[in-house]
Amino acid sequence: MEARFSRDCGCSETEWLRSLPEAVAPHALVLHAGAATVSLDHGHLHLRWQPLPPRRIALLRLPRLQVDFEFVGVAEAERQAFLRRFDLCMQRGGG
């Protein structure tokens, strides 16, 4: 069971790395340069990221990362449950 996809995330690498440990908790996280591996109950998640050119809106510049997700040996239900919590942790609030 393998699932791959990419996301365009509106954050800097520093912000991504600050939020990542909480987003994957309680699972083990191993960081590498521009990548990470998360040990899940029945497999692994491999993450790879690279900065993209900032999004420009008039004079505003917003940082962006391309993040590639690769789940290996993880069933669909487990992927969905993991991503629900992960996405909530990685959301940036406004107000």
C-alpha positions in Angstrom: 0.0 0.0 0.0 1.7 3.1 -1.2 0.3 6.6 -1.6 2.2 9.6 -3.0 1.2 13.2 -3.4 2.6 16.7 -3.2 1.3 19.9 -1.6 2.2 23.5 -2.0 2.4 24.7 1.7 2.3 28.4 2.6 5.2 28.5 5.1 8.9 28.8 5.3 11.2 25.9 6.0 11.8 27.3 9.5 8.0 27.4 10.2 7.6 23.9 8.8 10.3 22.4 11.0 8.9 24.2 14.1 5.5 22.6 13.5 6.5 19.2 12.2 7.2 17.4 15.6 3.8 18.3 17.0 2.0 17.4 13.8 3.4 13.9 13.7 3.3 13.2 17.5 3.2 10.6 19.0 5.0 8.9 16.1 8.8 8.8 15.9 10.3 11.5 13.6 13.8 11.3 12.0 14.9 14.5 10.3 17.3 14.7 7.4 18.4 17.7 5.3 15.2 18.6 3.4 13.5 15.4 4.4 12.0 13.4 7.3 10.8 9.9 8.0 7.8 9.2 10.3 7.4 5.7 11.7 3.7 4.9 11.8 1.9 1.9 13.3 2.0 -0.1 10.1 4.6 1.5 7.9 6.3 4.8 7.2 5.7 8.3 5.9 8.6 9.8 3.9 8.5 13.6 3.6 10.6 15.7 1.3 10.4 19.4 0.9 12.0 22.2 -1.0 11.4 26.0 -1.1 9.4 27.4 -3.9 9.5 31.0 -5.1 7.3 33.1 -2.8 3.7 33.8 -3.7 3.3 37.5 -4.5 0.2 39.5 -3.9 0.8 43.1 -4.7 3.7 44.0 -2.4 3.1 41.1 -0.1 5.4 38.0 -0.4 4.4 34.7 1.2 6.9 31.9 1.6 6.1 28.5 0.0 7.3 24.9 0.3 6.6 22.0 -2.0 6.2 19.0 0.3 6.1 15.5 -1.2 4.4 12.8 0.9 5.0 9.1 0.4 3.2 6.6 2.6 4.7 3.1 2.5 2.9 0.1 4.0 0.1 2.3 5.4 -3.6 1.4 4.9 -6.0 4.0 3.6 -7.8 4.3 6.9 -4.6 4.9 8.8 -3.4 7.5 6.3 -6.7 9.4 6.6 -6.6 9.4 10.4 -2.9 10.5 10.4 -3.6 13.3 7.9 -6.6 14.6 9.8 -4.5 15.4 12.8 -1.5 16.4 10.8 -3.5 19.0 8.8 -5.0 20.5 11.9 -1.6 20.9 13.4 -0.1 22.5 10.3 -3.0 25.0 9.7 -2.0 28.6 10.1 -4.6 30.7 11.9 -5.7 34.1 11.0 -8.1 36.4 12.5 
